[in-house]
Amino acid sequence: MSDYIPVSCDFHDELEALAVLHRPCQITYRKEAGQFVEVQGEIVDIYASNHADFCKLKDGTVIRLDQIVAVDDTPVSYISAN
């Protein structure tokens, strides 16, 4: 998998809030082969592993945060390289 690109703190906080509130959300993300996937689910955990951040859904799906394109139609934001 490619090098991890950190997401913004604000986006990370939004994901954590969704997890705490147990609110189902729609997540659009890229798979390694480049195809886009849309899932509806509840985020149950946000965690770091192997120098990357991940979210885990209630159904067991694990998504690397920099592969997320949008959550509830809100585009992901990344940490600025400035």
Phi and psi in degrees as a GROMACS rama.xvg file:
@    title "Ramachandran Plot"
@    xaxis  label "Phi"
@    yaxis  label "Psi"
@TYPE xy
-68.2612  167.689  SER-2
-59.1169  143.108  ASP-3
-73.1622  135.117  TYR-4
-109.681  113.482  ILE-5
-62.5442  138.078  PRO-6
-82.8519  161.248  VAL-7
-66.0287  155.427  SER-8
-61.5236  -36.9577  CYS-9
-62.2291  -44.3153  ASP-10
-66.5131  -41.5232  PHE-11
-58.9353  -44.6218  HIS-12
-62.5869  -39.1625  ASP-13
-61.7052  -42.4086  GLU-14
-64.8362  -42.0134  LEU-15
-63.134  -38.5012  GLU-16
-63.6406  -42.2979  ALA-17
-60.3671  -39.3588  LEU-18
-66.6832  -44.5049  ALA-19
-64.6828  -38.2857  VAL-20
-80.3457  -8.41473  LEU-21
55.5351  35.9441  HIS-22
-92.6044  122.107  ARG-23
-60.8525  146.688  PRO-24
-144.862  163.755  CYS-25
-101.919  126.359  GLN-26
-119.335  128.206  ILE-27
-108.08  127.427  THR-28
-143.398  163.461  TYR-29
-97.4827  135.855  ARG-30
-89.3404  167.226  LYS-31
-55.9874  -34.851  GLU-32
-76.887  -2.3339  ALA-33
97.1096  -9.68511  GLY-34
-76.9201  151.219  GLN-35
-95.732  141.556  PHE-36
-127.782  138.238  VAL-37
-114.097  130.002  GLU-38
-130.095  149.537  VAL-39
-111.525  126.784  GLN-40
-172.005  179.035  GLY-41
-110.156  125.145  GLU-42
-75.1591  125.514  ILE-43
-109.586  -14.3261  VAL-44
-159.455  143.121  ASP-45
-122.774  123.857  ILE-46
-149.308  163.977  TYR-47
-108.396  141.47  ALA-48
-158.786  136.097  SER-49
52.1054  45.2717  ASN-50
65.0006  29.2896  HIS-51
-146.302  162.02  ALA-52
-108.516  145.645  ASP-53
-136.056  156.856  PHE-54
-121.728  144.878  CYS-55
-116.774  132.243  LYS-56
-93.517  161.482  LEU-57
-56.5013  -32.1298  LYS-58
-81.4673  2.16045  ASP-59
98.3339  -9.17886  GLY-60
-62.3396  133.874  THR-61
-118.226  129.353  VAL-62
-127.345  126.787  ILE-63
-70.3542  132.123  ARG-64
-58.2421  -34.839  LEU-65
-77.0927  -0.0573222  ASP-66
-94.6206  -10.1599  GLN-67
-74.9432  133.656  ILE-68
-96.2761  -42.2929  VAL-69
-158.524  153.104  ALA-70
-127.467  123.649  VAL-71
49.9332  44.4086  ASP-72
66.8581  9.18975  ASP-73
-97.5372  119.287  THR-74
-63.5608  147.037  PRO-75
-67.4503  148.455  VAL-76
-118.897  145.428  SER-77
-111.631  161.987  TYR-78
-68.1808  132.126  ILE-79
-67.9498  144.966  SER-80
-83.8116  5.80915  ALA-81
